Amino acid sequence: MLRRALLRQHSQDPVDWYPFGPEAFERARELDRPVFLSIGYSACHWCHVMAHESFADETTAREMNESVVAVKVD
């Protein structure tokens, strides 16, 4: 469940974000994929820029969803 502010902000992203925790790492092992960690906080300007320019992009999101387990760390 996406409880923290940063995770809530990204809950509608096309990237399939996991919260930092055992579930994400178990999923990465199951899929034999690397973990992509995105670390930030809700008031971070550059985090918003990256979200807008990269994580909201459908092509980027599709590539991420197919090749990594994406984890948001708040």
N, CA, C and O atoms as a Tinker XYZ file with bonds, in Angstrom:
   296  protein
     1  N      0.847000   -1.185000    0.000000    73     2
     2  CA     0.000000    0.000000    0.000000    64     1     3
     3  C      0.891000    1.246000    0.000000    63     2     4     5
     4  O      1.863000    1.322000    0.752000    81     3
     5  N      0.558000    2.204000   -0.835000    73     3     6
     6  CA     1.366000    3.412000   -0.951000    64     5     7
     7  C      0.898000    4.443000    0.065000    63     6     8     9
     8  O     -0.033000    5.205000   -0.198000    81     7
     9  N      1.536000    4.464000    1.211000    73     7    10
    10  CA     1.083000    5.318000    2.309000    64     9    11
    11  C      1.811000    6.645000    2.408000    63    10    12    13
    12  O      1.213000    7.636000    2.825000    81    11
    13  N      3.048000    6.695000    2.048000    73    11    14
    14  CA     3.830000    7.913000    2.257000    64    13    15
    15  C      3.546000    8.936000    1.168000    63    14    16    17
    16  O      3.069000    8.596000    0.085000    81    15
    17  N      3.847000   10.195000    1.473000    73    15    18
    18  CA     3.513000   11.304000    0.565000    64    17    19
    19  C      4.102000   11.109000   -0.830000    63    18    20    21
    20  O      3.394000   11.264000   -1.825000    81    19
    21  N      5.378000   10.773000   -0.915000    73    19    22
    22  CA     6.017000   10.609000   -2.220000    64    21    23
    23  C      5.375000    9.469000   -2.998000    63    22    24    25
    24  O      5.154000    9.589000   -4.203000    81    23
    25  N      5.079000    8.385000   -2.333000    73    23    26
    26  CA     4.452000    7.249000   -3.004000    64    25    27
    27  C      3.038000    7.584000   -3.457000    63    26    28    29
    28  O      2.614000    7.170000   -4.536000    81    27
    29  N      2.316000    8.324000   -2.643000    73    27    30
    30  CA     0.964000    8.750000   -3.042000    64    29    31
    31  C      1.023000    9.639000   -4.280000    63    30    32    33
    32  O      0.184000    9.524000   -5.173000    81    31
    33  N      2.023000   10.529000   -4.330000    73    31    34
    34  CA     2.160000   11.421000   -5.486000    64    33    35
    35  C      2.374000   10.639000   -6.775000    63    34    36    37
    36  O      2.000000   11.106000   -7.851000    81    35
    37  N      2.967000    9.466000   -6.678000    73    35    38
    38  CA     3.309000    8.685000   -7.868000    64    37    39
    39  C      2.388000    7.492000   -8.083000    63    38    40    41
    40  O      2.669000    6.637000   -8.922000    81    39
    41  N      1.305000    7.426000   -7.343000    73    39    42
    42  CA     0.413000    6.269000   -7.443000    64    41    43
    43  C     -0.283000    6.169000   -8.802000    63    42    44    45
    44  O     -0.727000    5.086000   -9.181000    81    43
    45  N     -0.385000    7.267000   -9.537000    73    43    46
    46  CA    -1.022000    7.244000  -10.859000    64    45    47
    47  C     -0.008000    7.222000  -12.002000    63    46    48    49
    48  O     -0.392000    7.275000  -13.170000    81    47
    49  N      1.274000    7.146000  -11.677000    73    47    50
    50  CA     2.312000    7.074000  -12.710000    64    49    51
    51  C      2.135000    5.818000  -13.554000    63    50    52    53
    52  O      1.605000    4.817000  -13.072000    81    51
    53  N      2.575000    5.861000  -14.813000    73    51    54
    54  CA     2.554000    4.641000  -15.617000    64    53    55
    55  C      3.624000    3.630000  -15.189000    63    54    56    57
    56  O      3.558000    2.464000  -15.578000    81    55
    57  N      4.601000    4.064000  -14.396000    73    55    58
    58  CA     5.591000    3.136000  -13.837000    64    57    59
    59  C      4.923000    2.380000  -12.697000    63    58    60    61
    60  O      4.230000    2.969000  -11.867000    81    59
    61  N      5.136000    1.076000  -12.667000    73    59    62
    62  CA     4.563000    0.227000  -11.626000    64    61    63
    63  C      5.475000    0.257000  -10.395000    63    62    64    65
    64  O      6.308000   -0.629000  -10.207000    81    63
    65  N      5.306000    1.290000   -9.558000    73    63    66
    66  CA     6.169000    1.485000   -8.395000    64    65    67
    67  C      5.811000    0.530000   -7.265000    63    66    68    69
    68  O      4.639000    0.263000   -6.998000    81    67
    69  N      6.839000    0.028000   -6.617000    73    67    70
    70  CA     6.689000   -0.724000   -5.374000    64    69    71
    71  C      7.233000    0.143000   -4.254000    63    70    72    73
    72  O      8.182000    0.895000   -4.474000    81    71
    73  N      6.663000    0.063000   -3.064000    73    71    74
    74  CA     7.291000    0.724000   -1.917000    64    73    75
    75  C      8.528000   -0.071000   -1.517000    63    74    76    77
    76  O      8.610000   -1.274000   -1.766000    81    75
    77  N      9.486000    0.604000   -0.898000    73    75    78
    78  CA    10.697000   -0.073000   -0.433000    64    77    79
    79  C     10.307000   -1.094000    0.630000    63    78    80    81
    80  O      9.668000   -0.753000    1.626000    81    79
    81  N     10.689000   -2.323000    0.414000    73    79    82
    82  CA    10.369000   -3.366000    1.383000    64    81    83
    83  C     10.547000   -4.747000    0.789000    63    82    84    85
    84  O     10.905000   -4.886000   -0.381000    81    83
    85  N     10.298000   -5.767000    1.590000    73    83    86
    86  CA    10.545000   -7.147000    1.166000    64    85    87
    87  C      9.774000   -7.561000   -0.089000    63    86    88    89
    88  O     10.294000   -8.316000   -0.910000    81    87
    89  N      8.550000   -7.077000   -0.244000    73    87    90
    90  CA     7.742000   -7.463000   -1.407000    64    89    91
    91  C      8.443000   -7.103000   -2.716000    63    90    92    93
    92  O      8.442000   -7.894000   -3.659000    81    91
    93  N      9.036000   -5.923000   -2.773000    73    91    94
    94  CA     9.714000   -5.484000   -3.996000    64    93    95
    95  C     10.900000   -6.383000   -4.315000    63    94    96    97
    96  O     11.109000   -6.755000   -5.470000    81    95
    97  N     11.670000   -6.727000   -3.306000    73    95    98
    98  CA    12.853000   -7.549000   -3.538000    64    97    99
    99  C     12.479000   -8.997000   -3.852000    63    98   100   101
   100  O     13.166000   -9.657000   -4.632000    81    99
   101  N     11.410000   -9.487000   -3.260000    73    99   102
   102  CA    10.906000  -10.822000   -3.604000    64   101   103
   103  C     10.452000  -10.852000   -5.062000    63   102   104   105
   104  O     10.724000  -11.809000   -5.786000    81   103
   105  N      9.764000   -9.802000   -5.479000    73   103   106
   106  CA     9.297000   -9.717000   -6.869000    64   105   107
   107  C     10.477000   -9.679000   -7.834000    63   106   108   109
   108  O     10.442000  -10.326000   -8.881000    81   107
   109  N     11.512000   -8.934000   -7.494000    73   107   110
   110  CA    12.703000   -8.864000   -8.344000    64   109   111
   111  C     13.352000  -10.240000   -8.475000    63   110   112   113
   112  O     13.791000  -10.618000   -9.561000    81   111
   113  N     13.414000  -10.986000   -7.378000    73   111   114
   114  CA    13.971000  -12.342000   -7.439000    64   113   115
   115  C     13.101000  -13.248000   -8.310000    63   114   116   117
   116  O     13.614000  -14.009000   -9.130000    81   115
   117  N     11.792000  -13.161000   -8.128000    73   115   118
   118  CA    10.869000  -13.989000   -8.921000    64   117   119
   119  C     11.030000  -13.736000  -10.417000    63   118   120   121
   120  O     11.030000  -14.671000  -11.218000    81   119
   121  N     11.167000  -12.473000  -10.782000    73   119   122
   122  CA    11.259000  -12.088000  -12.191000    64   121   123
   123  C     12.689000  -12.107000  -12.719000    63   122   124   125
   124  O     12.914000  -11.952000  -13.919000    81   123
   125  N     13.660000  -12.298000  -11.816000    73   123   126
   126  CA    15.082000  -12.241000  -12.165000    64   125   127
   127  C     15.417000  -10.913000  -12.849000    63   126   128   129
   128  O     16.032000  -10.871000  -13.915000    81   127
   129  N     14.988000   -9.833000  -12.191000    73   127   130
   130  CA    15.228000   -8.476000  -12.697000    64   129   131
   131  C     15.966000   -7.658000  -11.649000    63   130   132   133
   132  O     15.859000   -7.929000  -10.453000    81   131
   133  N     16.720000   -6.651000  -12.100000    73   131   134
   134  CA    17.335000   -5.742000  -11.136000    64   133   135
   135  C     16.284000   -4.820000  -10.508000    63   134   136   137
   136  O     15.188000   -4.640000  -11.037000    81   135
   137  N     16.653000   -4.255000   -9.382000    73   135   138
   138  CA    15.808000   -3.272000   -8.695000    64   137   139
   139  C     16.272000   -1.879000   -9.112000    63   138   140   141
   140  O     17.466000   -1.583000   -9.082000    81   139
   141  N     15.336000   -1.034000   -9.495000    73   139   142
   142  CA    15.609000    0.369000   -9.799000    64   141   143
   143  C     15.100000    1.179000   -8.616000    63   142   144   145
   144  O     13.895000    1.239000   -8.372000    81   143
   145  N     16.020000    1.804000   -7.879000    73   143   146
   146  CA    15.631000    2.613000   -6.721000    64   145   147
   147  C     15.532000    4.076000   -7.111000    63   146   148   149
   148  O     16.461000    4.639000   -7.691000    81   147
   149  N     14.413000    4.680000   -6.794000    73   147   150
   150  CA    14.230000    6.118000   -6.954000    64   149   151
   151  C     14.038000    6.689000   -5.554000    63   150   152   153
   152  O     13.033000    6.428000   -4.893000    81   151
   153  N     15.013000    7.465000   -5.119000    73   151   154
   154  CA    15.004000    7.998000   -3.753000    64   153   155
   155  C     14.728000    9.493000   -3.817000    63   154   156   157
   156  O     15.369000   10.216000   -4.579000    81   155
   157  N     13.781000    9.952000   -3.021000    73   155   158
   158  CA    13.460000   11.368000   -3.021000    64   157   159
   159  C     12.550000   11.726000   -1.870000    63   158   160   161
   160  O     12.386000   10.956000   -0.924000    81   159
   161  N     11.965000   12.892000   -1.962000    73   159   162
   162  CA    10.981000   13.330000   -0.971000    64   161   163
   163  C      9.994000   14.256000   -1.671000    63   162   164   165
   164  O     10.293000   14.806000   -2.731000    81   163
   165  N      8.843000   14.422000   -1.086000    73   163   166
   166  CA     7.736000   15.086000   -1.778000    64   165   167
   167  C      8.021000   16.534000   -2.167000    63   166   168   169
   168  O      7.433000   17.019000   -3.134000    81   167
   169  N      8.890000   17.241000   -1.461000    73   167   170
   170  CA     9.165000   18.648000   -1.769000    64   169   171
   171  C     10.414000   18.839000   -2.637000    63   170   172   173
   172  O     10.839000   19.974000   -2.851000    81   171
   173  N     10.996000   17.772000   -3.129000    73   171   174
   174  CA    12.233000   17.836000   -3.918000    64   173   175
   175  C     11.937000   18.320000   -5.342000    63   174   176   177
   176  O     11.226000   17.653000   -6.093000    81   175
   177  N     12.485000   19.480000   -5.707000    73   175   178
   178  CA    12.249000   20.049000   -7.037000    64   177   179
   179  C     12.708000   19.106000   -8.144000    63   178   180   181
   180  O     11.951000   18.836000   -9.076000    81   179
   181  N     13.929000   18.606000   -8.052000    73   179   182
   182  CA    14.475000   17.776000   -9.118000    64   181   183
   183  C     13.778000   16.425000   -9.206000    63   182   184   185
   184  O     13.753000   15.805000  -10.269000    81   183
   185  N     13.217000   15.972000   -8.101000    73   183   186
   186  CA    12.407000   14.742000   -8.134000    64   185   187
   187  C     11.164000   14.959000   -8.993000    63   186   188   189
   188  O     10.757000   14.072000   -9.743000    81   187
   189  N     10.565000   16.143000   -8.880000    73   187   190
   190  CA     9.386000   16.468000   -9.690000    64   189   191
   191  C      9.760000   16.587000  -11.169000    63   190   192   193
   192  O      9.004000   16.162000  -12.043000    81   191
   193  N     10.923000   17.165000  -11.439000    73   191   194
   194  CA    11.384000   17.282000  -12.823000    64   193   195
   195  C     11.565000   15.890000  -13.423000    63   194   196   197
   196  O     11.097000   15.625000  -14.531000    81   195
   197  N     12.245000   14.996000  -12.694000    73   195   198
   198  CA    12.461000   13.644000  -13.204000    64   197   199
   199  C     11.131000   12.916000  -13.394000    63   198   200   201
   200  O     10.943000   12.202000  -14.379000    81   199
   201  N     10.225000   13.098000  -12.462000    73   199   202
   202  CA     8.913000   12.451000  -12.575000    64   201   203
   203  C      8.198000   12.917000  -13.841000    63   202   204   205
   204  O      7.621000   12.109000  -14.568000    81   203
   205  N      8.239000   14.210000  -14.097000    73   203   206
   206  CA     7.548000   14.777000  -15.259000    64   205   207
   207  C      8.233000   14.391000  -16.570000    63   206   208   209
   208  O      7.567000   14.027000  -17.539000    81   207
   209  N      9.565000   14.472000  -16.597000    73   207   210
   210  CA    10.296000   14.250000  -17.842000    64   209   211
   211  C     10.568000   12.783000  -18.139000    63   210   212   213
   212  O     10.750000   12.416000  -19.300000    81   211
   213  N     10.599000   11.948000  -17.126000    73   211   214
   214  CA    10.956000   10.543000  -17.346000    64   213   215
   215  C      9.857000    9.578000  -16.940000    63   214   216   217
   216  O      9.364000    8.812000  -17.768000    81   215
   217  N      9.471000    9.608000  -15.674000    73   215   218
   218  CA     8.559000    8.589000  -15.163000    64   217   219
   219  C      7.139000    8.727000  -15.697000    63   218   220   221
   220  O      6.387000    7.752000  -15.677000    81   219
   221  N      6.753000    9.897000  -16.169000    73   219   222
   222  CA     5.423000   10.081000  -16.752000    64   221   223
   223  C      5.403000    9.739000  -18.241000    63   222   224   225
   224  O      4.336000    9.653000  -18.850000    81   223
   225  N      6.570000    9.548000  -18.813000    73   223   226
   226  CA     6.683000    9.217000  -20.230000    64   225   227
   227  C      6.306000    7.748000  -20.448000    63   226   228   229
   228  O      6.879000    6.856000  -19.824000    81   227
   229  N      5.345000    7.506000  -21.332000    73   227   230
   230  CA     4.837000    6.144000  -21.556000    64   229   231
   231  C      5.922000    5.184000  -22.043000    63   230   232   233
   232  O      5.960000    4.032000  -21.612000    81   231
   233  N      6.795000    5.637000  -22.923000    73   231   234
   234  CA     7.856000    4.772000  -23.440000    64   233   235
   235  C      8.831000    4.398000  -22.336000    63   234   236   237
   236  O      9.201000    3.232000  -22.199000    81   235
   237  N      9.245000    5.380000  -21.553000    73   235   238
   238  CA    10.151000    5.118000  -20.435000    64   237   239
   239  C      9.496000    4.184000  -19.429000    63   238   240   241
   240  O     10.122000    3.234000  -18.958000    81   239
   241  N      8.247000    4.450000  -19.103000    73   239   242
   242  CA     7.531000    3.615000  -18.136000    64   241   243
   243  C      7.426000    2.176000  -18.628000    63   242   244   245
   244  O      7.634000    1.241000  -17.856000    81   243
   245  N      7.107000    1.993000  -19.893000    73   243   246
   246  CA     6.996000    0.641000  -20.446000    64   245   247
   247  C      8.333000   -0.095000  -20.347000    63   246   248   249
   248  O      8.377000   -1.260000  -19.952000    81   247
   249  N      9.416000    0.587000  -20.705000    73   247   250
   250  CA    10.749000   -0.023000  -20.605000    64   249   251
   251  C     11.069000   -0.413000  -19.165000    63   250   252   253
   252  O     11.582000   -1.501000  -18.903000    81   251
   253  N     10.762000    0.483000  -18.244000    73   251   254
   254  CA    11.027000    0.187000  -16.835000    64   253   255
   255  C     10.179000   -0.988000  -16.356000    63   254   256   257
   256  O     10.690000   -1.895000  -15.700000    81   255
   257  N      8.898000   -0.976000  -16.678000    73   255   258
   258  CA     7.995000   -2.033000  -16.225000    64   257   259
   259  C      8.379000   -3.400000  -16.785000    63   258   260   261
   260  O      8.107000   -4.426000  -16.162000    81   259
   261  N      9.012000   -3.416000  -17.959000    73   259   262
   262  CA     9.394000   -4.681000  -18.589000    64   261   263
   263  C     10.782000   -5.163000  -18.194000    63   262   264   265
   264  O     11.111000   -6.328000  -18.414000    81   263
   265  N     11.608000   -4.286000  -17.612000    73   263   266
   266  CA    13.000000   -4.686000  -17.392000    64   265   267
   267  C     13.490000   -4.596000  -15.950000    63   266   268   269
   268  O     14.519000   -5.185000  -15.621000    81   267
   269  N     12.788000   -3.881000  -15.093000    73   267   270
   270  CA    13.228000   -3.726000  -13.697000    64   269   271
   271  C     12.028000   -3.812000  -12.765000    63   270   272   273
   272  O     10.878000   -3.768000  -13.201000    81   271
   273  N     12.315000   -3.934000  -11.488000    73   271   274
   274  CA    11.302000   -3.736000  -10.453000    64   273   275
   275  C     11.584000   -2.349000   -9.890000    63   274   276   277
   276  O     12.605000   -2.127000   -9.238000    81   275
   277  N     10.678000   -1.427000  -10.146000    73   275   278
   278  CA    10.868000   -0.025000   -9.767000    64   277   279
   279  C     10.406000    0.192000   -8.326000    63   278   280   281
   280  O      9.284000   -0.154000   -7.957000    81   279
   281  N     11.293000    0.769000   -7.527000    73   279   282
   282  CA    11.021000    0.969000   -6.101000    64   281   283
   283  C     11.167000    2.447000   -5.769000    63   282   284   285
   284  O     12.197000    3.053000   -6.067000    81   283
   285  N     10.144000    3.028000   -5.155000    73   283   286
   286  CA    10.171000    4.413000   -4.670000    64   285   287
   287  C     10.537000    4.397000   -3.200000    63   286   288   289
   288  O      9.889000    3.725000   -2.398000    81   287
   289  N     11.572000    5.133000   -2.850000    73   287   290
   290  CA    11.997000    5.256000   -1.459000    64   289   291
   291  C     11.710000    6.677000   -1.021000    63   290   292   293
   292  O     12.195000    7.628000   -1.634000    81   291
   293  N     10.923000    6.831000    0.037000    73   291   294
   294  CA    10.520000    8.139000    0.539000    64   293   295
   295  C     11.382000    8.492000    1.730000    63   294   296
   296  O     11.216000    9.562000    2.317000    81   295
